[in-house]
Amino acid sequence: MSESSRLIARRSSGADGLPYLLFVPRQAVAAERTTPPYLLFLHGAGERGHDLALVRQHGPPRLIGEGMELPFVVVAPQCPPDQRWSTQALLALLDETTHEQRVDPDRVFVTGISMGGFATWALAIAAPERFAAIVPICGGGDPRAVCRIGRLPVWAFHGARDDVVPLARSQEMVEALRGCGGDVRFTVYPEAGHDSWTPTYANPELFDWLLAQRRPPAPDHT
């Protein structure tokens, strides 16, 4: 079986159902009682449409297609044409796929590029309790709301020469998060343009960092 054929095409249920690619690591298939971490990947505007082959072009789906055995259950949905990512639809997809797949609920991660980077910030802000860490790449969001994820580990990436999404969009999120004591790392590639995702996903340190993160216990209000 080729690695690309291990990306299984599926569609989530419901009115807001999204087509998506699913990857299950070999060790999870071989040992039914294992609970691997879960990684949600959100593509950029150029991969919207009705052809899941577009989603294979970048990020974790591309790495898997090239033969990398990522240690995550990977879910990579496709946004409909001419739309933006819907937080409601993504949370429904997250609910459905984490229920269907045997994953570790304390190691659920989301990462995305460009439009998906914006959605990564927005999804975490909407439901910070769902995630163990996030990796937004060349994205941005609402810095006024970012303190909602003050307890959530974040590693953000951006190219200094990005002429599609200005570096300032990530900077304002990172600075606001640091201002409320957030746990955030920020990598800026001095010579990179909009494509800051290729070097990011090519760096094994990123996946090692993700694997080291776990969702913190819920605060005790008793």
Stockholm file with secondary structure:
# STOCKHOLM 1.0

chainA/1-222         MSESSRLIARRSSGADGLPYLLFVPRQAVAAERTTPPYLLFLHGAGERGHDLALVRQHGPPRLIGEGMELPFVVVAPQCPPDQRWSTQALLALLDETTHEQRVDPDRVFVTGISMGGFATWALAIAAPERFAAIVPICGGGDPRAVCRIGRLPVWAFHGARDDVVPLARSQEMVEALRGCGGDVRFTVYPEAGHDSWTPTYANPELFDWLLAQRRPPAPDHT
#=GR chainA/1-222 SS CCSGGGSEEEECCSTTCCEEEEECCHHHHHCTTCCCCEEEEECCGGGCSSCGGGGGGSHHHHHHHTTCCCSSEEEEECCCTTCCCCHHHHHHHHHHHHHHTTCCTTCEEEEEETHHHHHHHHHHHHCGGGCSEEEEESCCCCTTTGGGGTTSCEEEEEETTCSSSCHHHHHHHHHHHHHTTCCEEEEEETTCCSCCHHHHHTCHHHHHHHHTCCCCCCCCCC
#=GC SS_cons         CCSGGGSEEEECCSTTCCEEEEECCHHHHHCTTCCCCEEEEECCGGGCSSCGGGGGGSHHHHHHHTTCCCSSEEEEECCCTTCCCCHHHHHHHHHHHHHHTTCCTTCEEEEEETHHHHHHHHHHHHCGGGCSEEEEESCCCCTTTGGGGTTSCEEEEEETTCSSSCHHHHHHHHHHHHHTTCCEEEEEETTCCSCCHHHHHTCHHHHHHHHTCCCCCCCCCC
//
